[in-house]
C-alpha cells in the first residue's frame, strides 16, 4: 500500500497541499488583475487559483502507470482512486478548518472549496477527454470565471463558484456536487471516452 501511494505521488500531493495553504495564509488578499470578457474587469485572488497545483498533481498521480495492467490486477483501481480523492478532500477541508479556527483566515475556506471543486471538475473532464485535457481545463477554469463570471456590480455570477465569497453556501454546494459526480465517474469509468493527448505507440 505504501508503494502504491508513492507510485501515485501521494507524498507530493500532501506536500503541495500544505505549501499552497501556507502561501494562501501569507498572501491573504493579494490578487492578480484579470481583463473582463463580460461585465466589469476584476481581480482573481491568488488563494482562489492556488488549488490548481495539488489537484493537477493528484490527477497526474491517478493516471500514472499502465491502465490496461491495472485493470487486470486483483486490486480494484476505481475504489483505490476514489479513496485517494476522498482522502485529499478530507485533508484540504480539515486543513482549512484548523487554519480558519486558529488564525481567522477565510481565504483558507475558499481554497478548500476550490480544491474540492477543481478535483471534481477535473475528474469529470478526465472521464470524457483524458487527464491531459482535464489538467488544462482546470488550470483555465478560475481565470475563465474571473474574466466572465462577474455581474455589473462586481459580485460573482451564481455559476462562477471559484470566485465566490468564502462563506458562499452556493459555491460550496456546487463544488461538492462536482466532486460527487467526479468520484462517481472514478468508480464507474476507468478509461476516457476520448483521449486526444494520449501517447500512441
ROSE-4610 file (N, C-alpha, C; in Angstrom, 1 decimal, always signed):
// ROSE-4610
residu = [X/X/X/X/X/X/X/X/X/X/X/X/X/X/X/X/X/X/X/X/X/X/X/X/X/X/X/X/X/X/X/X/X/X/X/X/X/X/X/X/X/X/X/X/X/X/X/X/X/X/X/X/X/X/X/X/X/X/X/X/X/X/X/X/X/X/X/X/X/X/X/X/X/X/X/X/X/X/X/X/X/X/X/X/X/X/X/X/X/X/X/X/X/X/X/X/X/X/X/X/X/X/X/X/X/X/X/X/X/X/X/X/X/X/X/X/X/X/X/X/X/X/X/X/X/X/X/X/X/X/X/X/X/X/X/X/X/X/X/X/X/X/X/X/X/X/X/X/X/X/X/X/X/X/X/X/X/X/X/X/X/X/X/X/X/X/X/X/X/X/X/X/X/X/X/X/X/X/X/X/X/X/X/X/X/X/X/X/X/X/X/X/X/X/X/X/X/X/X/X/X/X/X/X/X/X/X/X/X/X/X/X/X/X/X/X/X/X/X/X/X/X/X/X/X/X/X/X/X/X/X/X/X/X/X/X/X/X/X/X/X/X/X/X/X/X/X/X/X/X/X/X/X/X/X/X/X/X/X/X/X/X/X/X/X/X/X/X/X/X/X/X/X/X/X/X/X/X/X/X/X/X/X/X/X/X/X/X/X/X/X/X/X/X/X/X/X/X/X/X/X/X/X/X/X/X/X/X/X/X/X/X/X/X/X/X/X/X/X/X/X/X/X/X/X/X/X/X/X/X/X/X/X/X/X/X/X/X/X/X/X/X/X/X/X/X/X/X/X/X/X/X/X/X/X/X/X/X/X/X/X/X/X/X/X/X/X/X/X/X/X/X/X/X/X/X/X/X/X/X/X/X/X/X/X/X/X/X/X/X/X/X/X/X/X/X/X/X/X/X/X/X/X/X/X/X/X/X/X/X/X/X/X/X/X/X/X/X/X/X/X/X/X/X/X/X/X/X/X/X/X/X/X/X/X/X/X/X/X/X/X/X/X/X/X/X/X/X/X/X/X/X/X/X/X/X/X/X/X/X/X/X/X/X/X/X/X/X/X/X/X/X/X/X/X/X/X/X/X/X/X/X/X/X/X/X/X/X/X/X/X/X/X/X/X/X/X/X/X/X/X/X/X/X/X/X/X/X/X/X/X/X/X/X/X/X/X/X/X/X/X/X/X/X/X/X/X/X/X/X/X/X/X/X/X/X/X/X/X/X/X/X/X/X/X/X/X/X/X/X/X/X/X/X/X/X/X/X/X/X/X/X/X/X/X/X/X/X/X/X/X/X/X/X/X/X/X/X/X/X/X/X/X/X/X/X/X/X/X/X/X/X/X/X/X/X/X/X/X/X/X/X/X]
num = [1/1/1/2/2/2/3/3/3/4/4/4/5/5/5/6/6/6/7/7/7/8/8/8/9/9/9/10/10/10/11/11/11/12/12/12/13/13/13/14/14/14/15/15/15/16/16/16/17/17/17/18/18/18/19/19/19/20/20/20/21/21/21/22/22/22/23/23/23/24/24/24/25/25/25/26/26/26/27/27/27/28/28/28/29/29/29/30/30/30/31/31/31/32/32/32/33/33/33/34/34/34/35/35/35/36/36/36/37/37/37/38/38/38/39/39/39/40/40/40/41/41/41/42/42/42/43/43/43/44/44/44/45/45/45/46/46/46/47/47/47/48/48/48/49/49/49/50/50/50/51/51/51/52/52/52/53/53/53/54/54/54/55/55/55/56/56/56/57/57/57/58/58/58/59/59/59/60/60/60/61/61/61/62/62/62/63/63/63/64/64/64/65/65/65/66/66/66/67/67/67/68/68/68/69/69/69/70/70/70/71/71/71/72/72/72/73/73/73/74/74/74/75/75/75/76/76/76/77/77/77/78/78/78/79/79/79/80/80/80/81/81/81/82/82/82/83/83/83/84/84/84/85/85/85/86/86/86/87/87/87/88/88/88/89/89/89/90/90/90/91/91/91/92/92/92/93/93/93/94/94/94/95/95/95/96/96/96/97/97/97/98/98/98/99/99/99/100/100/100/101/101/101/102/102/102/103/103/103/104/104/104/105/105/105/106/106/106/107/107/107/108/108/108/109/109/109/110/110/110/111/111/111/112/112/112/113/113/113/114/114/114/115/115/115/116/116/116/117/117/117/118/118/118/119/119/119/120/120/120/121/121/121/122/122/122/123/123/123/124/124/124/125/125/125/126/126/126/127/127/127/128/128/128/129/129/129/130/130/130/131/131/131/132/132/132/133/133/133/134/134/134/135/135/135/136/136/136/137/137/137/138/138/138/139/139/139/140/140/140/141/141/141/142/142/142/143/143/143/144/144/144/145/145/145/146/146/146/147/147/147/148/148/148/149/149/149/150/150/150/151/151/151/152/152/152/153/153/153/154/154/154/155/155/155/156/156/156/157/157/157/158/158/158/159/159/159/160/160/160/161/161/161/162/162/162/163/163/163/164/164/164/165/165/165/166/166/166/167/167/167/168/168/168/169/169/169/170/170/170/171/171/171/172/172/172/173/173/173/174/174/174/175/175/175/176/176/176/177/177/177/178/178/178/179/179/179/180/180/180/181/181/181/182/182/182/183/183/183/184/184/184/185/185/185/186/186/186/187/187/187/188/188/188/189/189/189/190/190/190/191/191/191/192/192/192/193/193/193/194/194/194/195/195/195/196/196/196/197/197/197/198/198/198/199/199/199/200/200/200/201/201/201]
x = [+0.8/+0.0/+0.9/+1.9/+2.9/+3.5/+3.9/+4.4/+3.4/+2.2/+1.1/+0.9/+0.9/+0.8/+1.9/+3.1/+4.3/+4.2/+3.7/+3.6/+2.6/+1.5/+0.5/+0.9/+2.1/+2.5/+1.9/+1.3/+0.7/+1.5/+2.8/+3.6/+3.8/+3.9/+4.0/+2.7/+1.6/+0.3/+0.1/+0.5/+0.3/+1.3/+2.5/+3.4/+3.0/+2.4/+2.0/+0.7/-0.1/-1.3/-0.9/+0.0/+0.4/+1.1/+1.9/+2.6/+1.6/+0.5/-0.5/-1.3/-1.5/-2.2/-1.3/+0.0/+0.9/+1.0/+1.0/+1.1/-0.2/-1.3/-2.6/-2.7/-2.1/-2.1/-1.2/-0.1/+0.9/+0.4/-0.2/-0.5/-1.9/-2.7/-4.0/-4.9/-5.0/-5.9/-5.2/-4.0/-3.3/-4.0/-4.1/-4.9/-4.1/-4.5/-3.9/-5.1/-4.8/-5.8/-6.2/-7.5/-7.9/-8.8/-8.5/-9.4/-10.7/-11.8/-13.1/-13.6/-14.2/-14.9/-16.3/-16.9/-18.3/-18.3/-18.9/-19.1/-17.8/-17.7/-16.5/-15.3/-14.1/-12.9/-12.7/-12.0/-11.9/-10.5/-10.5/-9.3/-9.5/-8.5/-8.6/-7.6/-8.2/-7.3/-6.4/-5.1/-4.1/-4.6/-5.3/-5.8/-6.8/-7.5/-8.6/-8.0/-6.7/-6.2/-5.1/-4.7/-3.6/-4.0/-5.3/-5.8/-5.5/-5.2/-5.0/-3.7/-2.7/-1.5/-1.6/-2.1/-2.3/-3.2/-4.3/-5.2/-4.6/-3.8/-3.1/-2.1/-1.4/-0.5/-1.3/-2.4/-3.2/-3.8/-4.2/-4.7/-3.6/-2.4/-1.3/-1.0/-1.1/-0.8/-1.8/-3.1/-4.1/-3.9/-3.4/-3.3/-1.8/-1.0/+0.3/+0.2/+1.1/+1.1/+0.3/+0.3/-0.4/-1.8/-2.7/-4.2/-4.6/-4.2/-4.6/-4.1/-2.8/-2.3/-3.0/-3.4/-4.2/-5.6/-6.1/-7.5/-7.6/-6.5/-6.5/-5.9/-5.4/-4.8/-6.0/-5.6/-6.5/-7.2/-6.4/-7.0/-7.9/-8.9/-9.8/-9.3/-8.9/-8.3/-9.3/-10.6/-11.5/-11.7/-11.8/-12.1/-10.8/-9.7/-8.5/-8.3/-8.6/-8.5/-9.6/-10.8/-11.8/-11.4/-10.7/-10.3/-9.2/-8.3/-7.3/-7.9/-8.9/-9.6/-10.4/-11.0/-11.7/-10.7/-9.6/-8.6/-8.1/-7.9/-7.5/-8.5/-9.8/-10.8/-10.9/-10.7/-10.7/-9.5/-8.4/-7.1/-7.3/-7.9/-8.0/-9.0/-10.1/-11.2/-10.7/-10.0/-9.5/-8.5/-7.6/-6.5/-7.2/-8.2/-8.9/-9.5/-10.2/-10.9/-9.9/-8.8/-7.8/-7.2/-6.8/-6.3/-7.3/-8.5/-9.5/-9.8/-9.9/-10.2/-9.0/-7.8/-6.7/-6.3/-6.4/-5.9/-6.9/-8.1/-9.2/-8.8/-8.6/-8.2/-9.3/-10.3/-11.4/-10.9/-9.7/-9.2/-8.9/-8.6/-8.4/-9.7/-10.8/-12.1/-12.3/-12.1/-12.2/-11.2/-10.0/-9.0/-9.5/-10.1/-10.6/-11.7/-12.6/-13.8/-13.3/-12.3/-11.8/-11.0/-10.2/-9.5/-10.5/-11.6/-12.6/-13.3/-13.7/-14.4/-13.5/-12.3/-11.4/-11.2/-11.0/-10.8/-12.0/-13.2/-14.4/-14.5/-14.3/-14.4/-13.3/-12.1/-11.1/-11.4/-12.0/-12.4/-13.5/-14.4/-15.4/-14.8/-13.9/-13.3/-12.4/-11.7/-10.9/-11.7/-12.9/-13.7/-14.1/-14.2/-14.6/-13.4/-12.3/-11.3/-9.9/-9.8/-8.4/-7.8/-6.8/-6.2/-5.4/-4.9/-4.1/-5.0/-6.1/-7.0/-7.7/-7.9/-8.5/-7.6/-6.3/-5.4/-5.4/-5.5/-5.5/-6.8/-7.9/-9.2/-9.2/-8.7/-8.7/-7.8/-6.7/-5.8/-6.5/-7.3/-8.0/-9.3/-9.9/-11.2/-11.3/-10.4/-10.5/-10.3/-9.4/-9.2/-10.5/-11.1/-12.3/-13.4/-13.5/-14.6/-14.3/-13.0/-12.7/-12.9/-12.7/-12.9/-14.3/-15.2/-16.5/-17.6/-17.2/-18.1/-18.5/-18.4/-18.8/-20.1/-20.9/-22.1/-21.6/-22.5/-22.1/-21.7/-22.2/-21.9/-20.6/-20.0/-18.7/-18.8/-20.1/-20.2/-20.2/-19.9/-19.7/-21.1/-21.1/-22.3/-22.5/-23.8/-24.0/-23.2/-22.9/-22.2/-20.7/-20.2/-18.7/-18.3/-18.4/-18.1/-16.7/-15.7/-14.3/-14.0/-14.8/-14.5/-15.6/-16.4/-17.4/-16.8/-17.5/-17.0/-16.8/-15.8/-15.5/-16.7/-17.6/-18.8/-20.0/-19.8/-20.9/-21.3/-22.6/-23.1/-23.4/-23.7/-23.9/-22.6/-21.6/-20.3/-19.8/-20.0/-19.6/-20.5/-21.8/-22.7/-22.3/-22.0/-21.6/-20.3/-19.3/-18.0/-18.3/-19.1/-19.4/-20.1/-21.0/-21.7/-20.8/-19.9/-18.9/-18.0/-17.6/-16.8/-17.5/-18.8/-19.6/-19.7/-20.0/-20.1/-18.7/-17.7/-16.3/-15.9/-16.2/-15.9/-16.7/-18.0/-18.8/-18.2/-17.7/-17.1/-15.8/-15.0/-13.8/-14.1/-15.2/-15.6/-16.2/-16.9/-17.6/-16.8/-16.0/-15.3/-13.8/-13.0/-11.6/-10.9/-11.5/-10.9/-11.7/-11.1/-11.9/-12.6/-13.6/-14.3/-13.4/-12.7/-11.7/-10.5/-9.3/-8.1/-7.2/-7.4/-6.6/-5.2/-4.8/-3.4/-2.7/-3.4/-2.7/-1.5/-0.5/+0.7/+0.4/+0.7/+0.4/+1.8/+1.7/+3.0/+3.4]
y = [-1.2/+0.0/+1.3/+1.2/+2.4/+2.6/+1.5/+1.6/+2.2/+1.8/+2.3/+3.8/+4.2/+5.7/+6.5/+5.9/+6.6/+6.6/+5.5/+5.5/+6.5/+6.7/+7.7/+9.1/+9.3/+10.6/+11.3/+10.4/+11.0/+11.9/+11.6/+12.5/+13.9/+13.9/+15.2/+16.0/+15.3/+15.9/+16.5/+15.8/+16.3/+17.5/+17.4/+18.5/+19.7/+19.6/+20.7/+21.3/+20.5/+21.0/+21.9/+21.4/+22.2/+23.5/+23.4/+24.6/+25.6/+25.2/+26.2/+26.8/+26.1/+26.6/+27.7/+27.4/+28.3/+29.6/+29.4/+30.6/+31.4/+30.7/+31.4/+32.2/+31.7/+32.4/+33.7/+33.5/+34.6/+35.7/+35.3/+36.3/+37.0/+36.2/+36.7/+37.3/+38.6/+39.2/+39.7/+39.2/+39.6/+39.0/+39.9/+39.5/+39.8/+39.1/+39.5/+40.0/+41.1/+41.7/+40.7/+40.7/+39.8/+40.6/+40.8/+41.5/+40.8/+41.6/+41.0/+40.8/+39.6/+39.3/+39.8/+39.6/+40.1/+40.8/+42.0/+42.7/+43.5/+44.0/+44.8/+44.0/+44.6/+44.0/+43.7/+42.7/+42.3/+41.8/+41.1/+40.5/+39.1/+38.3/+37.0/+36.8/+36.5/+36.3/+35.2/+35.4/+34.3/+33.0/+33.2/+32.0/+31.2/+31.9/+31.2/+30.4/+30.6/+29.8/+28.8/+28.9/+28.0/+26.5/+26.3/+24.9/+24.1/+24.8/+24.0/+23.1/+23.6/+22.8/+21.4/+21.3/+19.9/+19.1/+19.7/+18.9/+18.3/+19.1/+18.6/+17.5/+17.7/+16.6/+15.3/+15.5/+14.3/+13.7/+14.5/+14.0/+13.2/+13.7/+13.1/+11.7/+11.7/+10.5/+9.4/+9.8/+8.8/+8.1/+8.8/+8.2/+7.7/+7.6/+7.0/+5.5/+5.0/+3.5/+3.1/+1.8/+1.2/+0.9/+1.6/+1.4/+0.0/-0.6/-2.0/-3.0/-2.8/-3.7/-3.5/-2.3/-2.1/-2.6/-2.6/-3.2/-4.7/-5.4/-6.8/-7.2/-6.3/-6.6/-7.0/-7.6/-8.1/-6.9/-5.8/-4.7/-3.9/-3.3/-2.5/-1.1/-0.7/+0.6/+1.7/+1.6/+2.7/+2.9/+1.9/+2.1/+2.7/+2.3/+2.9/+4.4/+4.7/+6.1/+7.0/+6.4/+7.1/+7.4/+6.4/+6.6/+7.7/+7.7/+8.7/+10.1/+10.2/+11.5/+12.0/+11.0/+11.3/+11.7/+11.1/+11.4/+12.8/+13.2/+14.5/+15.6/+15.3/+16.2/+16.4/+15.3/+15.4/+16.2/+16.0/+16.8/+18.3/+18.7/+20.1/+20.8/+20.1/+20.6/+20.7/+19.7/+19.7/+20.8/+20.9/+22.0/+23.4/+23.6/+24.9/+25.2/+24.2/+24.4/+24.7/+24.1/+24.3/+25.7/+26.1/+27.4/+28.5/+28.3/+29.4/+29.5/+28.4/+28.5/+29.1/+28.8/+29.3/+30.7/+31.1/+32.4/+33.2/+32.8/+33.5/+33.9/+32.9/+33.2/+32.6/+33.4/+33.0/+32.5/+33.0/+32.5/+31.1/+30.5/+29.1/+28.3/+28.8/+28.2/+28.2/+29.3/+29.3/+28.4/+28.3/+27.4/+25.9/+25.6/+24.2/+23.9/+24.9/+24.7/+24.5/+25.4/+25.3/+24.0/+23.5/+22.3/+21.1/+21.1/+20.0/+20.2/+21.4/+21.6/+21.4/+21.9/+21.6/+20.1/+19.4/+17.9/+17.3/+17.7/+17.1/+17.4/+18.7/+19.1/+18.4/+18.2/+17.5/+16.1/+15.4/+14.0/+13.8/+14.8/+14.8/+14.9/+15.9/+16.1/+14.9/+14.4/+13.2/+12.0/+11.8/+10.7/+10.9/+12.1/+12.4/+12.5/+13.3/+13.6/+13.3/+12.6/+12.2/+13.2/+12.7/+13.6/+14.8/+14.7/+15.9/+17.1/+16.9/+18.0/+18.4/+17.5/+17.8/+18.8/+18.5/+19.4/+20.8/+20.9/+22.2/+22.9/+22.2/+22.9/+23.4/+22.6/+23.1/+24.3/+24.3/+25.5/+26.7/+26.6/+27.7/+28.1/+27.2/+27.4/+28.7/+28.9/+30.1/+31.4/+31.3/+32.5/+32.8/+31.8/+32.0/+32.6/+32.1/+32.6/+34.0/+34.4/+35.8/+36.7/+36.2/+37.0/+37.2/+36.1/+36.2/+35.9/+35.8/+35.5/+36.5/+37.8/+38.9/+39.6/+40.0/+40.8/+42.3/+43.1/+44.6/+45.2/+44.8/+45.3/+44.8/+43.8/+43.2/+41.9/+41.5/+40.3/+39.1/+37.9/+36.8/+36.2/+35.7/+35.1/+33.8/+33.3/+32.1/+30.9/+30.8/+29.6/+29.7/+30.9/+31.1/+30.8/+29.6/+29.2/+29.4/+29.3/+29.5/+30.9/+31.9/+33.3/+33.8/+33.0/+33.4/+33.6/+34.3/+34.6/+33.3/+33.3/+32.0/+31.5/+32.4/+31.9/+31.5/+31.5/+31.2/+29.8/+29.5/+28.2/+27.6/+28.5/+28.1/+27.6/+28.4/+27.9/+26.6/+26.4/+25.2/+24.0/+24.3/+23.3/+22.8/+23.8/+23.5/+22.7/+23.0/+22.3/+20.9/+20.7/+19.4/+18.5/+19.1/+18.4/+17.9/+18.8/+18.4/+17.3/+17.4/+16.3/+15.0/+15.0/+13.8/+13.1/+13.9/+13.4/+12.9/+13.6/+13.2/+11.9/+11.7/+10.5/+9.3/+9.6/+8.5/+8.0/+9.0/+8.6/+7.8/+8.2/+7.4/+6.0/+5.7/+4.4/+3.6/+4.3/+3.7/+3.5/+4.5/+4.5/+4.7/+3.8/+3.8/+4.4/+4.3/+4.9/+6.0/+7.1/+8.2/+7.8/+8.5/+8.3/+8.6/+9.7/+10.2/+10.6/+10.4/+10.9/+11.4/+12.7/+13.2/+13.4/+13.6/+13.8/+12.5/+11.3/+10.1/+9.8/+9.2/+8.8/+7.5/+7.5/+6.3/+5.6/+4.3/+3.5/+3.6]
z = [+0.0/+0.0/+0.0/+0.8/+0.8/-0.5/-1.2/-2.5/-3.5/-3.4/-4.3/-4.1/-2.8/-2.5/-3.1/-3.0/-3.6/-5.1/-5.7/-7.1/-7.6/-6.8/-7.2/-6.8/-6.3/-6.0/-4.8/-3.9/-2.7/-1.8/-1.6/-0.8/-1.4/-2.8/-3.4/-3.3/-3.4/-3.3/-1.9/-0.9/+0.5/+0.7/+0.3/+0.4/-0.3/-1.5/-2.3/-1.6/-1.0/-0.3/+0.8/+1.6/+2.8/+2.3/+1.2/+0.6/+0.1/-0.5/-1.0/+0.1/+1.2/+2.3/+3.0/+3.1/+3.7/+2.9/+1.5/+0.6/+0.8/+0.9/+1.0/+2.3/+3.3/+4.6/+4.5/+3.8/+3.6/+2.7/+1.6/+0.6/+0.9/+1.6/+2.1/+0.9/+0.9/-0.1/-1.4/-1.6/-2.9/-4.1/-5.1/-6.3/-7.6/-8.6/-10.0/-10.8/-11.6/-12.4/-13.6/-13.9/-15.0/-15.9/-17.2/-18.1/-18.2/-18.3/-18.3/-19.8/-20.0/-21.2/-21.2/-20.0/-19.8/-18.4/-18.4/-17.1/-16.8/-15.6/-15.2/-15.1/-15.4/-15.2/-13.7/-13.3/-11.9/-11.6/-10.4/-10.0/-9.5/-9.6/-9.1/-7.9/-6.8/-5.6/-5.8/-5.4/-5.5/-4.8/-3.7/-3.0/-3.7/-4.7/-5.4/-6.6/-6.9/-8.0/-7.5/-6.2/-5.7/-5.7/-5.6/-5.5/-6.8/-7.8/-9.1/-9.0/-8.2/-8.2/-7.6/-6.3/-5.8/-6.6/-7.2/-8.0/-9.2/-9.9/-11.1/-10.7/-9.6/-9.2/-8.8/-8.2/-7.9/-9.1/-10.1/-11.3/-12.1/-12.1/-12.7/-12.0/-10.7/-9.9/-10.2/-10.3/-10.5/-11.8/-12.8/-14.1/-14.4/-13.4/-13.6/-13.8/-14.6/-14.7/-16.0/-16.1/-17.3/-17.0/-17.7/-17.4/-17.6/-18.7/-19.0/-17.9/-17.5/-16.5/-15.2/-14.8/-13.6/-13.7/-14.8/-15.0/-14.7/-15.0/-14.9/-13.5/-12.8/-11.4/-10.5/-9.4/-8.4/-7.7/-7.4/-6.7/-7.7/-7.1/-7.9/-8.0/-9.2/-9.4/-9.0/-9.4/-9.2/-7.7/-6.9/-5.5/-4.8/-5.2/-4.6/-5.0/-6.3/-6.7/-6.0/-5.8/-5.1/-3.7/-3.0/-1.7/-1.6/-2.7/-2.7/-2.9/-3.7/-3.9/-2.6/-2.0/-0.7/+0.4/+0.5/+1.4/+1.2/-0.1/-0.4/+0.0/-0.3/+0.1/+1.6/+2.4/+3.8/+4.3/+3.7/+4.0/+3.8/+2.7/+2.4/+3.3/+3.6/+4.4/+5.9/+6.4/+7.7/+7.9/+6.9/+7.0/+7.0/+6.2/+6.1/+7.5/+8.0/+9.3/+10.4/+10.5/+11.5/+11.3/+10.1/+9.8/+10.1/+9.7/+10.0/+11.5/+12.2/+13.6/+14.4/+14.0/+14.8/+14.4/+13.1/+12.7/+11.9/+11.9/+11.2/+9.8/+9.0/+7.6/+6.7/+6.3/+5.4/+4.0/+3.6/+2.3/+2.3/+3.5/+3.6/+3.2/+3.5/+3.2/+1.7/+1.1/-0.4/-1.1/-0.5/-1.1/-1.0/+0.2/+0.4/-0.6/-0.7/-1.6/-3.1/-3.4/-4.8/-5.1/-4.1/-4.3/-4.5/-3.7/-3.9/-5.2/-5.6/-6.8/-8.0/-8.0/-9.1/-9.3/-8.2/-8.4/-9.0/-8.6/-9.1/-10.6/-11.0/-12.4/-13.2/-12.6/-13.3/-13.6/-12.6/-12.8/-13.9/-13.9/-15.0/-16.4/-16.5/-17.8/-18.2/-17.1/-17.3/-17.9/-17.4/-17.9/-19.3/-19.8/-21.2/-22.1/-21.7/-22.6/-22.2/-21.0/-20.6/-19.6/-18.9/-17.9/-18.4/-19.6/-20.1/-20.3/-21.0/-21.2/-20.0/-19.0/-17.7/-17.0/-17.0/-16.3/-16.9/-18.3/-18.9/-18.6/-18.6/-18.3/-16.9/-15.9/-14.5/-14.3/-15.0/-14.9/-15.4/-16.5/-17.1/-16.4/-15.6/-15.0/-14.1/-13.2/-12.3/-13.1/-14.1/-15.0/-15.8/-16.3/-17.1/-16.2/-15.0/-14.1/-13.7/-13.5/-13.2/-14.4/-15.6/-16.8/-17.2/-17.0/-17.5/-16.4/-15.2/-14.1/-13.2/-13.6/-12.7/-13.2/-12.3/-12.6/-12.7/-13.3/-13.4/-12.1/-11.0/-9.7/-9.2/-9.8/-9.4/-8.6/-8.2/-7.5/-8.5/-7.9/-8.8/-9.3/-10.5/-11.0/-10.2/-10.2/-9.4/-9.9/-11.2/-11.7/-11.5/-11.2/-11.0/-9.6/-9.2/-7.8/-7.4/-8.3/-7.8/-7.3/-7.7/-7.3/-6.3/-5.9/-4.9/-3.5/-2.6/-1.3/-0.5/+0.4/+1.1/+1.9/+2.3/+3.1/+2.2/+0.9/+0.0/+0.0/+0.5/+0.5/-0.9/-1.8/-3.2/-3.8/-3.6/-4.1/-3.6/-2.2/-1.6/-2.1/-2.3/-2.8/-4.2/-5.1/-6.4/-6.5/-5.6/-5.5/-5.1/-4.1/-3.5/-4.6/-5.3/-6.4/-7.5/-7.9/-8.9/-8.4/-7.1/-6.5/-6.5/-6.1/-6.0/-7.4/-8.4/-9.8/-10.3/-10.0/-10.4/-9.7/-8.5/-7.7/-8.3/-8.6/-9.2/-10.5/-11.3/-12.6/-12.4/-11.3/-11.0/-10.7/-10.0/-9.6/-10.8/-11.7/-12.8/-14.1/-14.4/-15.7/-15.5/-16.0/-15.9/-17.1/-18.3/-19.5/-20.0/-20.5/-21.1/-22.4/-22.7/-23.9/-25.1/-25.0/-26.0/-25.2/-25.8/-25.2/-26.2/-26.7/-27.8/-27.5/-26.2/-25.8/-25.4/-25.6/-25.2/-26.1/-25.5/-26.2/-27.0/-28.2/-29.0/-29.3/-29.3/-29.5/-31.0]
